[in-house]
Amino acid sequence: MAIGEWLDLMPHTITIKTVPTYNDYKEITSWGTTTTYSALVQEERRQFRSVGGEDKVSKAVVYIGAAVDFNPDTDDLTLPSGFDPQNPKVQAVFRYSDGVAAHHTELFL
């Protein structure tokens, strides 16, 4: 199933700001690109295994209707108003393929 067929199930809009630049004092001086995506933000507890092999539990999952390169160490996620916190820490990123190409991305918060 193509991702375009899923977009009706993604009522939220999220914003991702990519890699910032820093000054000599390690302060952010500017962000990279800012992009908005259709998404579904679902506040649910989900267990997952980290890259280091640890079992962890997320408080919410963001399903993004695109294949997104997201770096939890440098990029910034903004959820729609009404979600608390609005700029959560992303614990893990999973990208999925439909067998032909990258299909969608899941962010575990």
C-alpha positions as a Markdown table, in Angstrom:
| # | Residue | x | y | z |
|---|---|---|---|---|
| 1 | Met | 0.0 | 0.0 | 0.0 |
| 2 | Ala | 1.4 | 3.4 | -1.0 |
| 3 | Ile | 1.9 | 6.0 | 1.7 |
| 4 | Gly | -0.5 | 8.4 | -0.1 |
| 5 | Glu | -3.3 | 6.0 | 0.9 |
| 6 | Trp | -2.4 | 6.4 | 4.6 |
| 7 | Leu | -2.3 | 10.2 | 4.7 |
| 8 | Asp | -6.0 | 10.4 | 5.6 |
| 9 | Leu | -5.1 | 8.6 | 8.8 |
| 10 | Met | -2.6 | 11.2 | 9.8 |
| 11 | Pro | -4.6 | 14.2 | 11.1 |
| 12 | His | -1.7 | 16.0 | 12.8 |
| 13 | Thr | 1.1 | 18.3 | 11.5 |
| 14 | Ile | 4.5 | 18.1 | 13.0 |
| 15 | Thr | 7.6 | 20.2 | 12.5 |
| 16 | Ile | 11.2 | 19.0 | 12.3 |
| 17 | Lys | 14.2 | 21.3 | 12.5 |
| 18 | Thr | 17.4 | 19.7 | 11.3 |
| 19 | Val | 21.0 | 20.0 | 12.4 |
| 20 | Pro | 21.8 | 23.3 | 14.0 |
| 21 | Thr | 25.0 | 25.3 | 13.8 |
| 22 | Tyr | 26.9 | 26.3 | 16.9 |
| 23 | Asn | 29.2 | 29.1 | 18.0 |
| 24 | Asp | 32.5 | 28.6 | 19.9 |
| 25 | Tyr | 30.5 | 28.5 | 23.2 |
| 26 | Lys | 28.4 | 25.5 | 22.0 |
| 27 | Glu | 25.3 | 27.8 | 21.7 |
| 28 | Ile | 22.9 | 27.2 | 18.8 |
| 29 | Thr | 23.3 | 30.1 | 16.4 |
| 30 | Ser | 20.9 | 28.9 | 13.7 |
| 31 | Trp | 18.9 | 25.8 | 12.7 |
| 32 | Gly | 19.1 | 24.0 | 9.4 |
| 33 | Thr | 15.9 | 23.4 | 7.4 |
| 34 | Thr | 12.5 | 23.4 | 8.9 |
| 35 | Thr | 10.0 | 20.9 | 7.4 |
| 36 | Thr | 6.4 | 20.1 | 8.2 |
| 37 | Tyr | 4.9 | 16.6 | 7.8 |
| 38 | Ser | 1.6 | 14.9 | 8.1 |
| 39 | Ala | 1.6 | 12.6 | 11.1 |
| 40 | Leu | -0.4 | 10.7 | 13.7 |
| 41 | Val | 0.7 | 11.4 | 17.2 |
| 42 | Gln | -0.5 | 8.5 | 19.4 |
| 43 | Glu | 0.0 | 8.7 | 23.1 |
| 44 | Glu | 0.5 | 5.0 | 23.9 |
| 45 | Arg | 3.1 | 3.1 | 25.8 |
| 46 | Arg | 5.2 | 0.9 | 23.4 |
| 47 | Gln | 8.1 | -1.3 | 24.3 |
| 48 | Phe | 11.1 | -1.3 | 21.9 |
| 49 | Arg | 14.7 | -2.3 | 21.9 |
| 50 | Ser | 17.3 | 0.5 | 21.6 |
| 51 | Val | 20.3 | 0.3 | 19.2 |
| 52 | Gly | 22.4 | -0.6 | 22.3 |
| 53 | Gly | 20.1 | -3.6 | 22.9 |
| 54 | Glu | 18.3 | -2.1 | 26.0 |
| 55 | Asp | 14.6 | -2.7 | 26.5 |
| 56 | Lys | 12.8 | 0.7 | 26.7 |
| 57 | Val | 9.3 | 2.0 | 26.9 |
| 58 | Ser | 8.0 | 5.0 | 25.0 |
| 59 | Lys | 5.2 | 7.3 | 26.2 |
| 60 | Ala | 4.0 | 8.1 | 22.6 |
| 61 | Val | 4.7 | 7.2 | 19.0 |
| 62 | Val | 4.7 | 9.7 | 16.1 |
| 63 | Tyr | 3.9 | 8.0 | 12.8 |
| 64 | Ile | 5.2 | 10.2 | 9.9 |
| 65 | Gly | 3.8 | 9.9 | 6.4 |
| 66 | Ala | 7.2 | 10.1 | 4.8 |
| 67 | Ala | 10.7 | 8.6 | 5.0 |
| 68 | Val | 12.4 | 11.1 | 7.3 |
| 69 | Asp | 16.1 | 11.2 | 8.3 |
| 70 | Phe | 15.8 | 12.3 | 12.0 |
| 71 | Asn | 18.8 | 12.5 | 14.3 |
| 72 | Pro | 17.6 | 12.4 | 17.9 |
| 73 | Asp | 20.9 | 14.0 | 19.1 |
| 74 | Thr | 20.7 | 17.1 | 16.9 |
| 75 | Asp | 17.3 | 17.5 | 15.3 |
| 76 | Asp | 14.2 | 19.1 | 17.0 |
| 77 | Leu | 10.7 | 17.8 | 16.9 |
| 78 | Thr | 7.6 | 20.0 | 17.5 |
| 79 | Leu | 4.2 | 18.4 | 18.1 |
| 80 | Pro | 0.9 | 20.2 | 17.5 |
| 81 | Ser | -0.5 | 22.4 | 20.3 |
| 82 | Gly | -2.4 | 20.3 | 22.9 |
| 83 | Phe | 0.5 | 17.8 | 23.3 |
| 84 | Asp | 2.6 | 18.1 | 26.4 |
| 85 | Pro | 5.5 | 18.4 | 26.1 |
| 86 | Gln | 5.4 | 20.0 | 22.7 |
| 87 | Asn | 9.1 | 19.5 | 22.1 |
| 88 | Pro | 9.7 | 16.0 | 23.4 |
| 89 | Lys | 12.9 | 14.0 | 23.5 |
| 90 | Val | 13.0 | 11.3 | 20.8 |
| 91 | Gln | 14.3 | 8.0 | 22.1 |
| 92 | Ala | 14.4 | 6.0 | 18.9 |
| 93 | Val | 13.7 | 6.3 | 15.1 |
| 94 | Phe | 12.5 | 3.5 | 12.9 |
| 95 | Arg | 12.1 | 3.8 | 9.1 |
| 96 | Tyr | 10.0 | 1.2 | 7.2 |
| 97 | Ser | 10.0 | 0.2 | 3.6 |
| 98 | Asp | 7.1 | -1.2 | 1.5 |
| 99 | Gly | 9.5 | -3.4 | -0.4 |
| 100 | Val | 10.2 | -0.9 | -3.1 |
| 101 | Ala | 11.3 | 2.2 | -1.3 |
| 102 | Ala | 11.3 | 3.9 | 2.2 |
| 103 | His | 7.7 | 4.2 | 3.2 |
| 104 | His | 7.2 | 5.9 | 6.6 |
| 105 | Thr | 9.0 | 6.8 | 9.8 |
| 106 | Glu | 8.1 | 6.1 | 13.5 |
| 107 | Leu | 9.5 | 8.3 | 16.3 |
| 108 | Phe | 9.4 | 6.8 | 19.8 |
| 109 | Leu | 9.1 | 9.5 | 22.5 |
